Amino acid sequence: STVESDILSSIKPYPNPVSDYLYFANISKIYRVECYTIDGRLLRTIEGKSVNQINVSDLTSGVYIVKVNSDNGSSNFKIIKE
């Protein structure tokens, strides 16, 4: 639905590129965030009632995939770690 896609697009992680903490807009609906390498290996999972950030400070520089699971579905974002 259009409403669902609007909510997912409003979650957008920032800042991107990121150096330490990645934050999420519209956090009230997010219950799990997963961080993957570009080739699909799961690095970490953050779960909670309203996840609003993920610490990526220990990751090496490169491109990662962040999967955001919300009450309105899930969405993948490509992030760049500086």
Secondary structure as UniProt FT lines:
FT   HELIX           2..9
FT   TURN            10..11
FT   STRAND          13..14
FT   STRAND          21..24
FT   HELIX           27..29
FT   STRAND          30..37
FT   TURN            38..39
FT   STRAND          42..47
FT   STRAND          53..55
FT   TURN            57..58
FT   STRAND          62..70
FT   TURN            71..72
FT   STRAND          73..81
//
